[in-house]
Amino acid sequence: MAKTSGNRVLVAGMLSPLIAAFLGLYVYAALTRASENLNQDYVYRLMSVSLVMVVPFLVTLALAIPDLRRGALTRSGKIGVGVAVLSLCLTFVPIRGLIVRVQQARNAAIQDAAAPLFATVDIMGNPHRLQDHLGKVVLINAWATWCPPCREEMPLLDQLYESRKDRGFIVFGFSNEDVDLQKQFVREQLSVDYPLLTIDGEVPSLYRDVQRWPAFFLIDRKGRLQPAPQSGEPFEKMEAAVDALLGAGS
């Protein structure tokens, strides 16, 4: 009887990593298809994936508990429980995403810290360095071609840039997508006058590694990060934040 029970635990444990990976991918895909706002429910999706990926381990543990209580867990059962424990390592993927999102929220609230410098080229190959714009108010927009809010806000950003560039204001767009894809996007769908930068040069992770698009970073005339309104808030808040920094330097 103990041997049969141990074999069940072994089989459940050995299958745990595969089942955990399958459940994680399936739940994430299903929730993504059902989502009405991929950015807004990102945390919910990752939390759901993390929880469902623990299920195979719990099933294996439940099968092993009777033998554990009797002190009769066989070697095969111990191996099964061990593999099931290792399967929990797969939850690192969604958990890391949650950690990154928390860090992004902290980054968005940074105030009076020196903005990390970047040096890269735009999608046309022209060089750009943040340090060359010291004395200006700089708005950095992390965007993606597939992102609906990005497409909605980019024309507003372009208008903001055009109306305030003579006062010392510059907008930069950052995307980690293929340069040819970006060129096709601005050629066929949406063209803007502010520079769209690549991440091919020296680009700090603050501007590059984002999980929520669009993301904004606002830099004052002294080259220091200031809190920036984020996507979903009325764009008037962005205008007011920019005007406040422009006025502060006048």
VMD Tcl script that draws the C-alpha trace (Angstrom):
set ca {
  {0.00 0.00 0.00}
  {2.80 2.39 0.96}
  {4.61 1.60 -2.28}
  {1.50 2.30 -4.36}
  {0.96 5.59 -2.52}
  {4.61 6.54 -3.05}
  {4.30 5.86 -6.76}
  {1.30 8.16 -6.98}
  {3.27 10.90 -5.27}
  {6.21 10.28 -7.60}
  {4.06 10.53 -10.73}
  {2.28 13.67 -9.46}
  {5.60 15.26 -8.54}
  {7.30 14.44 -11.82}
  {4.37 15.91 -13.74}
  {4.22 19.05 -11.56}
  {6.64 21.22 -13.61}
  {4.90 20.40 -16.91}
  {1.42 20.94 -15.51}
  {2.45 24.14 -13.73}
  {3.91 25.56 -16.95}
  {0.84 24.52 -18.95}
  {-1.60 25.99 -16.43}
  {0.37 29.23 -16.25}
  {0.45 29.70 -20.01}
  {-3.19 28.69 -20.43}
  {-4.51 30.99 -17.71}
  {-2.41 33.92 -18.88}
  {-3.56 33.46 -22.49}
  {-7.20 33.07 -21.45}
  {-7.17 36.16 -19.23}
  {-5.34 38.14 -21.90}
  {-7.99 37.25 -24.49}
  {-10.75 38.26 -22.08}
  {-9.04 41.48 -21.02}
  {-10.50 44.85 -21.91}
  {-7.43 46.72 -20.69}
  {-4.15 44.79 -20.78}
  {-2.27 47.41 -18.79}
  {-4.86 47.90 -16.09}
  {-5.35 44.23 -15.24}
  {-1.72 43.17 -15.70}
  {-1.19 42.64 -11.96}
  {-4.40 40.63 -11.67}
  {-3.32 38.35 -14.51}
  {0.11 37.73 -13.03}
  {-1.32 37.04 -9.57}
  {-3.78 34.56 -11.08}
  {-0.98 32.82 -12.97}
  {1.17 32.63 -9.83}
  {-1.66 31.05 -7.84}
  {-2.64 28.50 -10.45}
  {0.98 27.40 -10.94}
  {1.12 26.35 -7.27}
  {-1.76 23.87 -7.72}
  {0.35 20.89 -8.97}
  {2.60 21.20 -5.92}
  {-0.42 21.29 -3.58}
  {-1.89 18.19 -5.24}
  {1.40 16.32 -4.81}
  {1.64 17.44 -1.21}
  {-1.94 16.35 -0.52}
  {-1.14 12.88 -1.86}
  {1.97 12.69 0.33}
  {0.46 13.98 3.61}
  {-1.04 10.64 4.77}
  {2.32 8.90 4.39}
  {4.15 11.83 5.97}
  {1.93 11.65 9.04}
  {2.60 7.93 9.40}
  {6.29 8.40 8.73}
  {5.94 5.94 5.88}
  {6.82 8.09 2.87}
  {8.85 5.95 0.47}
  {11.92 7.03 -1.44}
  {9.86 7.45 -4.63}
  {7.41 9.59 -2.69}
  {10.22 11.78 -1.37}
  {11.53 12.23 -4.91}
  {8.04 13.21 -6.08}
  {7.67 15.80 -3.32}
  {11.16 17.14 -4.07}
  {10.42 17.61 -7.76}
  {7.09 19.24 -6.90}
  {8.92 21.71 -4.64}
  {11.30 22.51 -7.48}
  {8.31 23.17 -9.76}
  {7.50 26.15 -7.54}
  {10.57 27.84 -9.04}
  {8.53 28.37 -12.21}
  {6.39 30.88 -10.34}
  {9.46 33.15 -10.39}
  {8.45 34.29 -13.87}
  {5.09 35.90 -12.96}
  {6.38 36.98 -9.55}
  {9.26 38.79 -11.21}
  {6.72 40.60 -13.37}
  {4.87 41.72 -10.23}
  {8.11 42.93 -8.67}
  {8.97 44.89 -11.81}
  {5.51 46.52 -11.82}
  {5.96 47.61 -8.20}
  {9.37 49.03 -9.07}
  {7.84 50.92 -12.00}
  {5.30 52.49 -9.68}
  {8.15 53.62 -7.45}
  {10.07 54.95 -10.46}
  {7.05 56.98 -11.55}
  {6.96 58.65 -8.14}
  {10.66 59.58 -8.03}
  {11.22 63.23 -7.25}
  {14.37 65.36 -7.29}
  {16.68 62.49 -8.25}
  {19.17 62.86 -11.08}
  {17.72 61.39 -14.29}
  {19.87 58.56 -15.72}
  {21.63 59.75 -18.87}
  {21.12 58.07 -22.22}
  {22.97 58.22 -25.52}
  {21.39 56.50 -28.51}
  {20.00 57.11 -32.00}
  {16.50 57.66 -33.28}
  {14.82 55.42 -35.84}
  {16.41 57.48 -38.64}
  {19.91 57.04 -37.22}
  {20.33 60.53 -35.75}
  {22.20 60.65 -32.41}
  {20.57 61.95 -29.23}
  {21.97 62.45 -25.73}
  {19.99 63.49 -22.68}
  {22.88 65.61 -21.38}
  {22.60 67.81 -24.47}
  {19.19 68.97 -23.25}
  {20.16 70.14 -19.79}
  {18.22 73.33 -19.17}
  {15.13 72.00 -20.95}
  {12.09 70.19 -19.65}
  {12.21 66.65 -21.05}
  {9.30 64.24 -21.33}
  {10.17 60.61 -22.10}
  {7.45 58.33 -23.39}
  {7.94 54.54 -23.46}
  {5.59 53.27 -26.14}
  {4.79 50.31 -28.40}
  {3.17 50.00 -31.82}
  {0.63 47.45 -30.52}
  {-0.46 49.64 -27.59}
  {-3.87 51.37 -28.14}
  {-3.33 54.00 -25.39}
  {0.02 54.84 -27.00}
  {-1.63 55.49 -30.35}
  {-4.25 57.66 -28.65}
  {-1.78 59.77 -26.69}
  {1.00 60.20 -29.23}
  {-0.86 62.88 -31.24}
  {-1.50 64.74 -27.96}
  {2.18 64.48 -27.08}
  {3.07 65.80 -30.52}
  {0.76 68.79 -30.06}
  {2.26 69.41 -26.61}
  {5.75 69.31 -28.08}
  {4.93 71.63 -30.98}
  {3.21 74.20 -28.77}
  {5.96 74.36 -26.14}
  {9.25 73.49 -27.86}
  {10.15 77.16 -28.20}
  {9.96 77.45 -24.41}
  {12.58 74.77 -23.88}
  {10.54 71.57 -24.05}
  {11.43 68.29 -25.76}
  {9.66 64.94 -26.03}
  {11.43 61.63 -26.67}
  {9.74 58.35 -27.48}
  {11.41 55.06 -26.54}
  {10.41 51.69 -27.97}
  {12.14 48.32 -27.67}
  {10.58 47.11 -30.92}
  {12.31 46.50 -34.23}
  {13.33 49.74 -35.96}
  {11.78 48.72 -39.30}
  {8.47 48.05 -37.53}
  {8.58 51.49 -35.95}
  {9.37 53.12 -39.29}
  {6.47 51.33 -40.93}
  {4.17 52.43 -38.11}
  {5.02 56.12 -38.39}
  {4.90 55.93 -42.18}
  {1.53 54.19 -42.49}
  {-0.36 54.94 -39.28}
  {0.91 57.77 -37.12}
  {3.66 60.30 -37.71}
  {5.00 62.60 -35.00}
  {7.61 65.35 -35.07}
  {9.37 64.55 -31.80}
  {12.25 62.02 -31.94}
  {11.48 58.32 -31.61}
  {14.55 56.71 -30.08}
  {15.86 53.16 -30.22}
  {17.41 51.24 -27.31}
  {20.47 50.30 -29.37}
  {22.76 52.71 -27.58}
  {23.36 53.41 -23.89}
  {19.83 53.40 -22.51}
  {19.32 52.87 -18.75}
  {16.82 50.23 -17.69}
  {14.59 52.92 -16.18}
  {13.47 53.96 -19.67}
  {13.84 50.56 -21.34}
  {12.48 47.84 -19.08}
  {8.85 48.75 -18.61}
  {5.88 46.43 -18.29}
  {3.17 49.03 -18.70}
  {2.77 51.04 -21.87}
  {2.75 53.92 -22.27}
  {5.02 54.98 -19.42}
  {6.15 58.56 -18.84}
  {9.22 60.11 -17.22}
  {9.40 63.85 -16.65}
  {12.73 65.64 -16.21}
  {13.08 69.25 -15.08}
  {15.55 71.86 -16.34}
  {18.14 70.76 -13.77}
  {18.12 67.22 -15.12}
  {16.17 65.78 -12.19}
  {13.25 63.38 -12.36}
  {9.87 64.69 -11.31}
  {6.57 62.80 -10.84}
  {4.80 62.37 -14.17}
  {1.08 61.72 -14.73}
  {0.60 58.26 -16.20}
  {-1.63 56.81 -18.90}
  {-5.28 56.73 -17.92}
  {-5.17 60.11 -16.23}
  {-6.61 63.14 -18.04}
  {-4.00 64.50 -20.43}
  {-4.61 67.94 -18.94}
  {-2.60 66.74 -15.94}
  {0.37 66.13 -18.18}
  {0.02 69.58 -19.71}
  {-0.18 71.14 -16.26}
  {2.88 69.23 -15.02}
  {4.92 70.31 -18.05}
  {3.79 73.92 -17.78}
  {4.66 74.00 -14.08}
  {8.22 72.90 -14.82}
  {8.53 75.27 -17.76}
  {7.30 78.13 -15.61}
  {9.61 77.21 -12.75}
  {12.60 77.68 -15.04}
  {11.50 80.95 -16.60}
}
mol new
graphics top color blue
foreach p $ca { graphics top sphere $p radius 0.5 }
foreach p [lrange $ca 0 end-1] q [lrange $ca 1 end] { graphics top cylinder $p $q radius 0.2 }
display resetview
